Amino acid sequence: MRFVKGHGTENDFVILPDPDGSLELTPEMVARLCDRRAGIGADGVLRVVRAKAAGVPGVADTDAEWFMDYRNADGSVAEMCGNGVRVFARYLVEAGLAAPGEWDLATRAGLRRVVLGATGDVRVDMGAPRHLGAGEASVGGETFTGERVSMGNPHLACRVDAPVAALDLTRAPDFDPAVFPEGVNVEFFRQVGDRHLEMRVYERGSGETRSCGTGTVAAAVAAAVGETGGAPSRGEWTVDVPGGRLTVLLDGETSHLCGPAVLVADGELRPEWLVSASDG
Ligand SMILES: N[C@@H](CCC[C@H](N)C(=O)O)C(=O)O
């Protein structure tokens, strides 16, 4: 089976082309693929399947030709991945499966419109962020308060005062499962300039990653709520993550994410390894 390795601001993915939806992708196989020693190594898997073949309720009825089947490194399913959408779109264009321009991709969180050229950055309409009020999580015995934001997937974006490099994110943050029944991605951001943030993230299902697209939008929303004390202000934010730089535009209705999408390598998975990986 063919695979492609790619990343968006160093949030990295194994891309599995499966246009007809014939691949039985088990959580065990995903976890083995993402294993950085025993597998290819990645924060997640992007299965590239035609919307009509995805077998996901509602997806076949949309106008989108392609469905992004995103899985976290532990094999769990997530609704959305902002860096993944950009890398997925870049893969479709480079593979000749879509033309540069503007079109919709189907995700579990709904359609996402992408804009991209033959090369360069990819821009995604990430949809309307849902600001759900305050929440908290703790790391290493310290409690952080933040804003709960849904980008289709759940986030808690916490403002911090010290440089984010100082945080110890080797262990998963603790949170109240009654508040976050589906788990949560936790962002820590510090304002370093005019609408300019630095951010680190601990992702549900993948641990600390070097970037999270949905998380950068959540952090921008939390920072924009901080400007008004109410509904998020409108404007463009620059968000620096360990893996690079993303820009987020909040226009009062929807949100846009713009950043790089890089394809690194093409390869072939050995059939005997695939069989052993599927068994777990
Ligand atoms: N890295 C992604 C988010 C991936 C999903 C997340 N771990 C979850 O479980 O919700 C991004 O770029 O948005």
Ligand as a Chemical Component Dictionary entry (heavy atoms), coordinates in Angstrom:
data_LIG
# 
_chem_comp.id                   LIG 
_chem_comp.type                 NON-POLYMER 
_chem_comp.pdbx_formal_charge   0 
_chem_comp.three_letter_code    LIG 
# 
loop_
_chem_comp_atom.comp_id 
_chem_comp_atom.atom_id 
_chem_comp_atom.alt_atom_id 
_chem_comp_atom.type_symbol 
_chem_comp_atom.charge 
_chem_comp_atom.model_Cartn_x 
_chem_comp_atom.model_Cartn_y 
_chem_comp_atom.model_Cartn_z 
_chem_comp_atom.pdbx_ordinal 
LIG N1 N1 N 0 -3.595 18.736 14.974 1  
LIG C1 C1 C 0 -4.923 18.997 14.568 2  
LIG C2 C2 C 0 -6.007 18.547 15.512 3  
LIG C3 C3 C 0 -6.112 17.016 15.516 4  
LIG C4 C4 C 0 -7.281 16.479 16.309 5  
LIG C5 C5 C 0 -7.156 16.640 17.797 6  
LIG N2 N2 N 0 -6.025 15.944 18.349 7  
LIG C6 C6 C 0 -8.457 16.152 18.447 8  
LIG O1 O1 O 0 -8.503 15.009 18.950 9  
LIG O2 O2 O 0 -9.422 16.903 18.431 10 
LIG C7 C7 C 0 -5.132 20.380 14.005 11 
LIG O3 O3 O 0 -4.202 20.843 13.316 12 
LIG O4 O4 O 0 -6.191 20.957 14.151 13 
# 
loop_
_chem_comp_bond.comp_id 
_chem_comp_bond.atom_id_1 
_chem_comp_bond.atom_id_2 
_chem_comp_bond.value_order 
_chem_comp_bond.pdbx_ordinal 
LIG N1 C1 SING 1  
LIG C1 C2 SING 2  
LIG C1 C7 SING 3  
LIG C2 C3 SING 4  
LIG C3 C4 SING 5  
LIG C4 C5 SING 6  
LIG C5 N2 SING 7  
LIG C5 C6 SING 8  
LIG C6 O1 DOUB 9  
LIG C6 O2 SING 10 
LIG C7 O3 DOUB 11 
LIG C7 O4 SING 12 
# 
